[in-house]
Amino acid sequence: MEEIIQLLEQNRLAELKEILIKENPIDVAEVFEEFPKERDLIIFKLLPKDFSSEVFSYLSPEKQQEVIENITDEEIKFIMEDMYLDDTVDFIEEMPANIVDKILKNTSHDKRKLINQMLKYPENSAGSVMTVEYISFKDNYTVKQAIDYYRKIAIDKEETDICFVTDSKKKLVGLISLKTLILSNDDSYIKDEMDTNFVSVLTKDDQEEIAALFRKYDLTTMPVVDHEDRLVGVITVDDIVDVIDQNTEDIQKMAAMNPSDEEYLKGICNIPCQNIEYYGY
């Protein structure tokens, strides 16, 4: 922090940029929170566009609003298109109406449609925390077709280790891990290689119930389906971790215990591969 302040005061911005881009975006966001508006906007504008949008997703709502109010429409447009959809929805829900209008005005039609769709789901439901940034294959794809498709779209997706398999009516019929995909014969069909033992939830299922399933089955990803079993989204462990941590703290308080410093999902986030092979991970 002292070094950053010194470089700012001396206007050695090129050196400051080199330091920041070597850091984790989460750590840069923490630094960002410590500065007043005049300085943090200098820091934000120093960062490369793709890096700055990632830092933005980790900022507090107050700092996010501050940034949006002081950058150009073109910069807003880039951030909105680069952020994952679930992060964008979480961000919009915290903003006042005038900021939301400014954001949506600079968001593509397709993404704006998805945002509005997700905002309609009940609070604390699966639909309200899911992401649509996942990869799915039709069950009649060959492994080679699936790999080619994966290469084209994976760079823009949030969940890439597990791929989901649907039938011709978009009903979820299985999942397949990237490892299984790569090790399978090119001419094999996805439906013959996929895992049909999986856990899914409905869009309106409560977050607490979902958190319990994550813990019970040691999951890192869970598909979300509608009432006709059609795949509509995916919940990742980072989307649900706050719910689980909050539940744990509430239980501890009810039992007159001091909340534990140990992360409730520590075991889930570091699951050895052999423990989750059954689910295709």
TORKOL-4160 file (C-alpha; in steps of 0.2 Angstrom, whole numbers, padded with zeros to 4 digits, m for minus):
281
<pt num="1" X="0000" Y="0000" Z="0000"/>
<pt num="2" X="0014" Y="0012" Z="0004"/>
<pt num="3" X="0023" Y="0008" Z="m0012"/>
<pt num="4" X="0007" Y="0012" Z="m0022"/>
<pt num="5" X="0004" Y="0028" Z="m0013"/>
<pt num="6" X="0022" Y="0033" Z="m0016"/>
<pt num="7" X="0020" Y="0029" Z="m0035"/>
<pt num="8" X="0004" Y="0039" Z="m0036"/>
<pt num="9" X="0011" Y="0054" Z="m0028"/>
<pt num="10" X="0026" Y="0054" Z="m0039"/>
<pt num="11" X="0015" Y="0051" Z="m0054"/>
<pt num="12" X="0025" Y="0035" Z="m0059"/>
<pt num="13" X="0010" Y="0027" Z="m0067"/>
<pt num="14" X="0019" Y="0015" Z="m0079"/>
<pt num="15" X="0028" Y="0007" Z="m0064"/>
<pt num="16" X="0012" Y="0007" Z="m0054"/>
<pt num="17" X="0003" Y="m0002" Z="m0068"/>
<pt num="18" X="0016" Y="m0015" Z="m0069"/>
<pt num="19" X="0015" Y="m0019" Z="m0051"/>
<pt num="20" X="m0004" Y="m0020" Z="m0051"/>
<pt num="21" X="m0006" Y="m0032" Z="m0066"/>
<pt num="22" X="0005" Y="m0045" Z="m0058"/>
<pt num="23" X="m0007" Y="m0046" Z="m0043"/>
<pt num="24" X="m0023" Y="m0056" Z="m0041"/>
<pt num="25" X="m0039" Y="m0046" Z="m0046"/>
<pt num="26" X="m0046" Y="m0049" Z="m0029"/>
<pt num="27" X="m0031" Y="m0041" Z="m0020"/>
<pt num="28" X="m0031" Y="m0026" Z="m0032"/>
<pt num="29" X="m0050" Y="m0024" Z="m0028"/>
<pt num="30" X="m0045" Y="m0024" Z="m0009"/>
<pt num="31" X="m0032" Y="m0010" Z="m0012"/>
<pt num="32" X="m0045" Y="m0001" Z="m0023"/>
<pt num="33" X="m0057" Y="0000" Z="m0008"/>
<pt num="34" X="m0044" Y="0009" Z="0003"/>
<pt num="35" X="m0042" Y="0024" Z="m0009"/>
<pt num="36" X="m0053" Y="0040" Z="m0010"/>
<pt num="37" X="m0062" Y="0043" Z="m0027"/>
<pt num="38" X="m0049" Y="0054" Z="m0035"/>
<pt num="39" X="m0035" Y="0041" Z="m0033"/>
<pt num="40" X="m0045" Y="0025" Z="m0036"/>
<pt num="41" X="m0051" Y="0031" Z="m0052"/>
<pt num="42" X="m0033" Y="0034" Z="m0058"/>
<pt num="43" X="m0029" Y="0016" Z="m0053"/>
<pt num="44" X="m0044" Y="0009" Z="m0062"/>
<pt num="45" X="m0041" Y="0018" Z="m0078"/>
<pt num="46" X="m0023" Y="0012" Z="m0077"/>
<pt num="47" X="m0028" Y="m0007" Z="m0078"/>
<pt num="48" X="m0030" Y="m0016" Z="m0095"/>
<pt num="49" X="m0049" Y="m0018" Z="m0100"/>
<pt num="50" X="m0051" Y="m0036" Z="m0096"/>
<pt num="51" X="m0041" Y="m0035" Z="m0080"/>
<pt num="52" X="m0051" Y="m0020" Z="m0074"/>
<pt num="53" X="m0068" Y="m0028" Z="m0077"/>
<pt num="54" X="m0062" Y="m0043" Z="m0066"/>
<pt num="55" X="m0057" Y="m0031" Z="m0053"/>
<pt num="56" X="m0074" Y="m0022" Z="m0054"/>
<pt num="57" X="m0083" Y="m0038" Z="m0051"/>
<pt num="58" X="m0075" Y="m0039" Z="m0033"/>
<pt num="59" X="m0078" Y="m0021" Z="m0028"/>
<pt num="60" X="m0091" Y="m0016" Z="m0015"/>
<pt num="61" X="m0107" Y="m0010" Z="m0022"/>
<pt num="62" X="m0102" Y="0008" Z="m0016"/>
<pt num="63" X="m0086" Y="0007" Z="m0026"/>
<pt num="64" X="m0094" Y="0000" Z="m0041"/>
<pt num="65" X="m0107" Y="0014" Z="m0041"/>
<pt num="66" X="m0093" Y="0026" Z="m0040"/>
<pt num="67" X="m0084" Y="0019" Z="m0055"/>
<pt num="68" X="m0099" Y="0018" Z="m0066"/>
<pt num="69" X="m0103" Y="0036" Z="m0062"/>
<pt num="70" X="m0086" Y="0042" Z="m0068"/>
<pt num="71" X="m0081" Y="0032" Z="m0083"/>
<pt num="72" X="m0087" Y="0033" Z="m0101"/>
<pt num="73" X="m0101" Y="0024" Z="m0109"/>
<pt num="74" X="m0089" Y="0014" Z="m0119"/>
<pt num="75" X="m0080" Y="0008" Z="m0104"/>
<pt num="76" X="m0096" Y="0003" Z="m0096"/>
<pt num="77" X="m0101" Y="m0007" Z="m0111"/>
<pt num="78" X="m0084" Y="m0016" Z="m0110"/>
<pt num="79" X="m0086" Y="m0020" Z="m0092"/>
<pt num="80" X="m0104" Y="m0026" Z="m0094"/>
<pt num="81" X="m0100" Y="m0038" Z="m0109"/>
<pt num="82" X="m0084" Y="m0045" Z="m0100"/>
<pt num="83" X="m0092" Y="m0048" Z="m0083"/>
<pt num="84" X="m0101" Y="m0065" Z="m0080"/>
<pt num="85" X="m0120" Y="m0064" Z="m0081"/>
<pt num="86" X="m0123" Y="m0069" Z="m0063"/>
<pt num="87" X="m0110" Y="m0056" Z="m0057"/>
<pt num="88" X="m0119" Y="m0043" Z="m0067"/>
<pt num="89" X="m0136" Y="m0047" Z="m0060"/>
<pt num="90" X="m0129" Y="m0047" Z="m0042"/>
<pt num="91" X="m0121" Y="m0030" Z="m0046"/>
<pt num="92" X="m0137" Y="m0022" Z="m0054"/>
<pt num="93" X="m0148" Y="m0028" Z="m0039"/>
<pt num="94" X="m0137" Y="m0017" Z="m0028"/>
<pt num="95" X="m0138" Y="m0001" Z="m0039"/>
<pt num="96" X="m0150" Y="0014" Z="m0038"/>
<pt num="97" X="m0162" Y="0016" Z="m0053"/>
<pt num="98" X="m0152" Y="0030" Z="m0062"/>
<pt num="99" X="m0136" Y="0019" Z="m0062"/>
<pt num="100" X="m0146" Y="0003" Z="m0068"/>
<pt num="101" X="m0153" Y="0014" Z="m0082"/>
<pt num="102" X="m0135" Y="0019" Z="m0087"/>
<pt num="103" X="m0129" Y="0001" Z="m0086"/>
<pt num="104" X="m0143" Y="m0007" Z="m0096"/>
<pt num="105" X="m0142" Y="0007" Z="m0109"/>
<pt num="106" X="m0124" Y="0001" Z="m0112"/>
<pt num="107" X="m0127" Y="m0018" Z="m0112"/>
<pt num="108" X="m0131" Y="m0028" Z="m0128"/>
<pt num="109" X="m0148" Y="m0033" Z="m0132"/>
<pt num="110" X="m0145" Y="m0052" Z="m0129"/>
<pt num="111" X="m0137" Y="m0049" Z="m0112"/>
<pt num="112" X="m0150" Y="m0037" Z="m0107"/>
<pt num="113" X="m0164" Y="m0050" Z="m0111"/>
<pt num="114" X="m0155" Y="m0063" Z="m0100"/>
<pt num="115" X="m0152" Y="m0050" Z="m0086"/>
<pt num="116" X="m0171" Y="m0046" Z="m0086"/>
<pt num="117" X="m0175" Y="m0064" Z="m0086"/>
<pt num="118" X="m0164" Y="m0068" Z="m0071"/>
<pt num="119" X="m0171" Y="m0053" Z="m0061"/>
<pt num="120" X="m0188" Y="m0061" Z="m0062"/>
<pt num="121" X="m0184" Y="m0076" Z="m0051"/>
<pt num="122" X="m0189" Y="m0075" Z="m0033"/>
<pt num="123" X="m0176" Y="m0069" Z="m0021"/>
<pt num="124" X="m0165" Y="m0083" Z="m0013"/>
<pt num="125" X="m0171" Y="m0095" Z="m0027"/>
<pt num="126" X="m0159" Y="m0106" Z="m0038"/>
<pt num="127" X="m0164" Y="m0095" Z="m0053"/>
<pt num="128" X="m0158" Y="m0079" Z="m0044"/>
<pt num="129" X="m0140" Y="m0086" Z="m0041"/>
<pt num="130" X="m0137" Y="m0097" Z="m0057"/>
<pt num="131" X="m0127" Y="m0092" Z="m0071"/>
<pt num="132" X="m0130" Y="m0096" Z="m0090"/>
<pt num="133" X="m0111" Y="m0095" Z="m0093"/>
<pt num="134" X="m0110" Y="m0114" Z="m0095"/>
<pt num="135" X="m0106" Y="m0127" Z="m0109"/>
<pt num="136" X="m0119" Y="m0139" Z="m0115"/>
<pt num="137" X="m0119" Y="m0152" Z="m0129"/>
<pt num="138" X="m0132" Y="m0161" Z="m0138"/>
<pt num="139" X="m0132" Y="m0180" Z="m0134"/>
<pt num="140" X="m0130" Y="m0185" Z="m0152"/>
<pt num="141" X="m0114" Y="m0175" Z="m0154"/>
<pt num="142" X="m0098" Y="m0186" Z="m0157"/>
<pt num="143" X="m0084" Y="m0182" Z="m0145"/>
<pt num="144" X="m0074" Y="m0174" Z="m0159"/>
<pt num="145" X="m0089" Y="m0162" Z="m0163"/>
<pt num="146" X="m0090" Y="m0158" Z="m0144"/>
<pt num="147" X="m0072" Y="m0154" Z="m0143"/>
<pt num="148" X="m0072" Y="m0143" Z="m0158"/>
<pt num="149" X="m0088" Y="m0134" Z="m0150"/>
<pt num="150" X="m0079" Y="m0132" Z="m0133"/>
<pt num="151" X="m0064" Y="m0124" Z="m0141"/>
<pt num="152" X="m0075" Y="m0111" Z="m0150"/>
<pt num="153" X="m0085" Y="m0105" Z="m0134"/>
<pt num="154" X="m0076" Y="m0110" Z="m0118"/>
<pt num="155" X="m0066" Y="m0094" Z="m0117"/>
<pt num="156" X="m0082" Y="m0084" Z="m0113"/>
<pt num="157" X="m0089" Y="m0097" Z="m0101"/>
<pt num="158" X="m0088" Y="m0097" Z="m0082"/>
<pt num="159" X="m0090" Y="m0116" Z="m0079"/>
<pt num="160" X="m0079" Y="m0125" Z="m0091"/>
<pt num="161" X="m0073" Y="m0141" Z="m0081"/>
<pt num="162" X="m0090" Y="m0149" Z="m0082"/>
<pt num="163" X="m0101" Y="m0149" Z="m0098"/>
<pt num="164" X="m0119" Y="m0153" Z="m0098"/>
<pt num="165" X="m0129" Y="m0164" Z="m0110"/>
<pt num="166" X="m0146" Y="m0161" Z="m0117"/>
<pt num="167" X="m0158" Y="m0170" Z="m0129"/>
<pt num="168" X="m0167" Y="m0163" Z="m0144"/>
<pt num="169" X="m0179" Y="m0154" Z="m0132"/>
<pt num="170" X="m0166" Y="m0146" Z="m0122"/>
<pt num="171" X="m0170" Y="m0158" Z="m0107"/>
<pt num="172" X="m0155" Y="m0162" Z="m0096"/>
<pt num="173" X="m0149" Y="m0180" Z="m0098"/>
<pt num="174" X="m0132" Y="m0181" Z="m0092"/>
<pt num="175" X="m0115" Y="m0172" Z="m0089"/>
<pt num="176" X="m0097" Y="m0175" Z="m0095"/>
<pt num="177" X="m0081" Y="m0169" Z="m0087"/>
<pt num="178" X="m0068" Y="m0161" Z="m0098"/>
<pt num="179" X="m0056" Y="m0175" Z="m0093"/>
<pt num="180" X="m0068" Y="m0188" Z="m0099"/>
<pt num="181" X="m0071" Y="m0179" Z="m0115"/>
<pt num="182" X="m0053" Y="m0178" Z="m0119"/>
<pt num="183" X="m0049" Y="m0196" Z="m0115"/>
<pt num="184" X="m0064" Y="m0203" Z="m0125"/>
<pt num="185" X="m0063" Y="m0209" Z="m0143"/>
<pt num="186" X="m0066" Y="m0196" Z="m0156"/>
<pt num="187" X="m0080" Y="m0206" Z="m0165"/>
<pt num="188" X="m0089" Y="m0210" Z="m0149"/>
<pt num="189" X="m0106" Y="m0202" Z="m0145"/>
<pt num="190" X="m0108" Y="m0190" Z="m0130"/>
<pt num="191" X="m0123" Y="m0200" Z="m0125"/>
<pt num="192" X="m0112" Y="m0216" Z="m0123"/>
<pt num="193" X="m0098" Y="m0206" Z="m0113"/>
<pt num="194" X="m0109" Y="m0195" Z="m0102"/>
<pt num="195" X="m0113" Y="m0198" Z="m0083"/>
<pt num="196" X="m0132" Y="m0200" Z="m0080"/>
<pt num="197" X="m0130" Y="m0200" Z="m0061"/>
<pt num="198" X="m0131" Y="m0181" Z="m0057"/>
<pt num="199" X="m0140" Y="m0170" Z="m0045"/>
<pt num="200" X="m0151" Y="m0155" Z="m0051"/>
<pt num="201" X="m0162" Y="m0142" Z="m0044"/>
<pt num="202" X="m0177" Y="m0132" Z="m0050"/>
<pt num="203" X="m0177" Y="m0113" Z="m0054"/>
<pt num="204" X="m0188" Y="m0109" Z="m0039"/>
<pt num="205" X="m0179" Y="m0121" Z="m0026"/>
<pt num="206" X="m0173" Y="m0112" Z="m0010"/>
<pt num="207" X="m0155" Y="m0108" Z="m0009"/>
<pt num="208" X="m0153" Y="m0116" Z="0009"/>
<pt num="209" X="m0159" Y="m0132" Z="0001"/>
<pt num="210" X="m0147" Y="m0131" Z="m0013"/>
<pt num="211" X="m0133" Y="m0127" Z="m0001"/>
<pt num="212" X="m0137" Y="m0143" Z="0009"/>
<pt num="213" X="m0136" Y="m0153" Z="m0007"/>
<pt num="214" X="m0119" Y="m0145" Z="m0011"/>
<pt num="215" X="m0113" Y="m0151" Z="0006"/>
<pt num="216" X="m0121" Y="m0168" Z="0005"/>
<pt num="217" X="m0114" Y="m0173" Z="m0012"/>
<pt num="218" X="m0097" Y="m0163" Z="m0011"/>
<pt num="219" X="m0102" Y="m0154" Z="m0027"/>
<pt num="220" X="m0093" Y="m0139" Z="m0036"/>
<pt num="221" X="m0107" Y="m0137" Z="m0049"/>
<pt num="222" X="m0125" Y="m0140" Z="m0050"/>
<pt num="223" X="m0137" Y="m0139" Z="m0065"/>
<pt num="224" X="m0153" Y="m0129" Z="m0064"/>
<pt num="225" X="m0169" Y="m0135" Z="m0073"/>
<pt num="226" X="m0186" Y="m0129" Z="m0076"/>
<pt num="227" X="m0202" Y="m0139" Z="m0072"/>
<pt num="228" X="m0200" Y="m0148" Z="m0089"/>
<pt num="229" X="m0182" Y="m0153" Z="m0085"/>
<pt num="230" X="m0175" Y="m0142" Z="m0097"/>
<pt num="231" X="m0158" Y="m0135" Z="m0093"/>
<pt num="232" X="m0158" Y="m0116" Z="m0090"/>
<pt num="233" X="m0143" Y="m0113" Z="m0079"/>
<pt num="234" X="m0129" Y="m0118" Z="m0068"/>
<pt num="235" X="m0125" Y="m0114" Z="m0050"/>
<pt num="236" X="m0106" Y="m0115" Z="m0045"/>
<pt num="237" X="m0100" Y="m0117" Z="m0028"/>
<pt num="238" X="m0094" Y="m0099" Z="m0027"/>
<pt num="239" X="m0112" Y="m0094" Z="m0030"/>
<pt num="240" X="m0119" Y="m0103" Z="m0015"/>
<pt num="241" X="m0104" Y="m0102" Z="m0003"/>
<pt num="242" X="m0111" Y="m0086" Z="0006"/>
<pt num="243" X="m0127" Y="m0094" Z="0009"/>
<pt num="244" X="m0119" Y="m0109" Z="0017"/>
<pt num="245" X="m0107" Y="m0098" Z="0028"/>
<pt num="246" X="m0122" Y="m0088" Z="0034"/>
<pt num="247" X="m0132" Y="m0103" Z="0039"/>
<pt num="248" X="m0117" Y="m0110" Z="0048"/>
<pt num="249" X="m0115" Y="m0093" Z="0058"/>
<pt num="250" X="m0133" Y="m0092" Z="0062"/>
<pt num="251" X="m0133" Y="m0110" Z="0069"/>
<pt num="252" X="m0118" Y="m0106" Z="0079"/>
<pt num="253" X="m0126" Y="m0090" Z="0086"/>
<pt num="254" X="m0142" Y="m0100" Z="0091"/>
<pt num="255" X="m0131" Y="m0112" Z="0100"/>
<pt num="256" X="m0122" Y="m0098" Z="0109"/>
<pt num="257" X="m0106" Y="m0102" Z="0101"/>
<pt num="258" X="m0094" Y="m0089" Z="0093"/>
<pt num="259" X="m0094" Y="m0090" Z="0074"/>
<pt num="260" X="m0079" Y="m0101" Z="0068"/>
<pt num="261" X="m0066" Y="m0093" Z="0058"/>
<pt num="262" X="m0064" Y="m0109" Z="0048"/>
<pt num="263" X="m0073" Y="m0109" Z="0031"/>
<pt num="264" X="m0088" Y="m0120" Z="0030"/>
<pt num="265" X="m0084" Y="m0125" Z="0012"/>
<pt num="266" X="m0065" Y="m0127" Z="0014"/>
<pt num="267" X="m0067" Y="m0146" Z="0011"/>
<pt num="268" X="m0078" Y="m0144" Z="m0004"/>
<pt num="269" X="m0067" Y="m0131" Z="m0012"/>
<pt num="270" X="m0052" Y="m0143" Z="m0011"/>
<pt num="271" X="m0060" Y="m0160" Z="m0015"/>
<pt num="272" X="m0048" Y="m0173" Z="m0021"/>
<pt num="273" X="m0053" Y="m0179" Z="m0038"/>
<pt num="274" X="m0056" Y="m0197" Z="m0033"/>
<pt num="275" X="m0069" Y="m0191" Z="m0021"/>
<pt num="276" X="m0080" Y="m0184" Z="m0035"/>
<pt num="277" X="m0077" Y="m0196" Z="m0049"/>
<pt num="278" X="m0095" Y="m0203" Z="m0046"/>
<pt num="279" X="m0103" Y="m0187" Z="m0052"/>
<pt num="280" X="m0092" Y="m0186" Z="m0068"/>
<pt num="281" X="m0080" Y="m0173" Z="m0061"/>
